[in-house]
Amino acid sequence: MYFIRCIGTLFVLSGMVPACVWGQQDAVLPEVLIDTHIHLYDPSRPEGVPWPPADSPLSRPRRGSAFKRVGKPAGVTGAIVVEASPWLEDNQWVLDLIDGDPFFLGLIGNLDIGTEVFADQLARFSANPRFRGIRLKELPQEALDEARLADLRRLAGRGLVAEVQLAGMSLDDVLALADAVPALPLLVNHLGGIQVDGKAPPLAWQEDIEALAQKPNVYMKISGLFQQSGQDIAPTEMVFYAPVLDVLWQAFGAERLIYGSNWPVSDLRGEYQAQQTLVLTYLATKDPTAPAKVMGHNALVFYGFLPSPTAVYESTNPVPQDFFLAQNYPNPFNGETLIRFALPHAGSVDVRLYDLAGQQVATLLTGSRAAGSYTVRWDGRGAQGQLLASGVYIYRLRFAGITAAYKLILLQ
């Protein structure tokens, strides 16, 4: 068992604690349980929402408090919001909504790749450390032109990820995408698009899943379990879902499966906790470490929330096309925080920390660095190793004649 502090919460990554889940006396909950697939929206806004439709039973306010009412009693410790709206400013709406609430770890946004404005939009939103990537759909391999590939490389170059909704594209298209941009982490949503019917899935689908799992940058999300049943009231018997889950487990194993509910869409076919319990129960039969990994740890790895054991590390992403410095995360923080930046070419880098009086209190990084994406970890200590007082500080990065800076808040 080991511990990690992430976004203000103490996580036990390999431990499990006894818990009673839906009357199962032997059930256990992981200490870290992250629902990586929820939607937040509010149709009562003056401008309304493009999704869900006004006549849908889902068309009522679904803000963070609504999810906490169902997630927290089920043992959920954090969530990733997936943006379903095509409206650009709804990305900002969600980021503003979850600002300051450590329960909501991040947002998978909705931006159109292959456009003249994508680079600027990506620079804008990725400056917020809770923006963790985008969701792709309707991207068949024949549409992977140079403009779209360049934007996907930009995404990877910023240390971000892409989730894949299998709408207007096939698993073979995902395979082509994984080959075209091998440095971009991909997370396939909703059981790889299979319709669950209690029977062994088609052999062709199984072969596609096995081929996809050979790509180390591809993960699979166990999400939308009830939705994929296609039934008005989803079955709650494990035997109904086991044939599909067995294929995914055999292909991706405990290291590259990630859990998500698809709330509130999941509510249309069953109860939130019942769906979660099905996944937990299945995983517990496969490997004693699987619930902790699939329900929490793997999400922290995939979305980039796990800090490096070293103070500064270089990512395996391709050379970034743009320079950027991100807001530290978490902020405010207690313990340690992460500062991300990217260099489009080699050069001398200098990252220093100042108090509001302009006095230098620490040097976080100095020296030559190759082109690439980097993360600096700061533990709240000054140049002499002493813990600094709580307050507002400024970190400043200088590179190739560029100076960029952000404020951060230390809470001791």
Secondary structure, DSSP 8 states (H G I E B T S, - for coil): --EEEETTEEEESS-EEE--BTTBTT-EEES--EEEEE--B-TTSTT--SSS-TTSTT-S-B-HHHHHHHHGGGT--EEEEE-----HHHHHHHHHHHTT-TTEEEEEE---SSSTTHHHHHHHHHTSTTEEEEEE-S--GGG--HHHHHHHHHHHHTT-EEEE--SS--HHHHHHHHHH-TTS-EEE-GGGG----SS---HHHHHHHHHHHTSTTEEEEE--TTGGG-SSS----HHHHHHHHHHHHHHHTTTSEEE---BTGGGGTS-HHHHHHHHHHHHHTT-TTHHHIIIIIHHHHHTT-S--SSSEEE-S----SS-EE---BSSSBSS-EEEEEEESS-EEEEEEEEETTS-EEEEEEEEEE-SEEEEEEE-SB-TTS-B--SEEEEEEEEETTEEEEEEEEE--
